[in-house]
Amino acid sequence: MKAVDLFETLKQNSYPGRGIAIGRTPCGKKIRIAYFIMGRSENSRNRIFVEDGDGIRTKAFDESKMQDPSLIIYAPVRVFNGTTIVTNGDQTDTIFEYLEQGKSFEDALRTRTFEPDGPNFTPRISAIVKDDYYAMSILKSAEGDDAAVRRYFFDYPNEKPGYGHLIHTYESDGNPLPSFEGEPTLWAMAKESFDEFSDHVWTALNPDNKVSLFTRSIDIETGETRSRIYNRNVEE
C-alpha cells in the first residue's frame, strides 16, 4: 500500500464523517493521534469537545438546540493505565471497562455493533495506543443489513517512524452515507511540529462540515502528552 498525504486526503473528501488518524513521528520517539467529528444536521453540528480528566467528551454547544443525544454525546478519548482509547461513540466506555477486567480491545468490541441509525448504519471506529503499539477496529453493517455485523481488527505493533493509519466512518458524502471500505489508509507523516500537524489537520477538514478536532502527542518512552482541541462553534 502506498502512503498518502494525510492532509490532501482529508481535503479531498468533503464528508469522511468521524475519523481517527494515528502515526509515529519521523524521529520515532512519539505517537500522534487525531480524532475529528463532522456533521450535516443541526444536531450533529451543535457540539464541542471539552476536556474530561485525561481525555475528552462531547458537549452540546447550545443546550436549547439539543435533540437526540444518544449517538452524539459520549467520551471519544479515555485513558486506562497508560492505554489511550479513542472511538466515535460510547464503545469507549465498553473498552475501558473490559481493560479494567483484564480483557482485550477485541473482547470489548465483539460485544458491540454498528450504530442503529438506518439507513446509514454508521460504523463504529475505535483505536487504542500503548507505548509504540496501536490497534484499530471498524464494526460495520454487512451491505446495509440491519441484522448482520462485520467486525474488523487491525494491529500495528512498532509502526515504522514517519508512518501512520487513518480510518473514518464514511467513504464520502451520500444518501445513504457509504461506509468506509478496506484497510485503514497508510499515510506518511511530515517532519513538522505537533502544533503544525494539528493546525494542518484542522485546516484540511471541509470548512462546511467540520465540527471539532482533538490531537494528542504521546512520548513513547516517558508517556508525557500534549493535547489540543479545536471547536468550530467556539471560533464562530
HELIX and SHEET records of a PDB file:
HELIX    1   1 LEU A    6  LYS A   11  1                                   6    
HELIX    2   2 GLU A   42  ARG A   45  1                                   4    
HELIX    3   3 GLU A   63  LYS A   65  5                                   3    
HELIX    4   4 GLN A   91  GLU A  100  1                                  10    
HELIX    5   5 PHE A  105  LEU A  109  1                                   5    
HELIX    6   6 PHE A  194  ALA A  204  1                                  11    
HELIX    7   7 ARG A  232  GLU A  235  1                                   4    
SHEET    1   A 7 VAL A   4  ASP A   5  0                                        
SHEET    2   A 7 THR A 185  ALA A 188  1                                        
SHEET    3   A 7 TYR A 163  HIS A 168 -1                                        
SHEET    4   A 7 GLY A  19  ARG A  24 -1                                        
SHEET    5   A 7 LYS A  30  MET A  38 -1                                        
SHEET    6   A 7 LYS A 210  ASP A 219 -1                                        
SHEET    7   A 7 THR A 225  ASN A 231 -1                                        
SHEET    1   B 2 ARG A  47  ASP A  52  0                                        
SHEET    2   B 2 GLY A  55  ALA A  60 -1                                        
SHEET    1   C 5 VAL A  77  PHE A  80  0                                        
SHEET    2   C 5 THR A  83  THR A  87 -1                                        
SHEET    3   C 5 ARG A 124  LYS A 130 -1                                        
SHEET    4   C 5 TYR A 133  ALA A 142 -1                                        
SHEET    5   C 5 ASP A 145  PRO A 157 -1                                        
END                                                                             
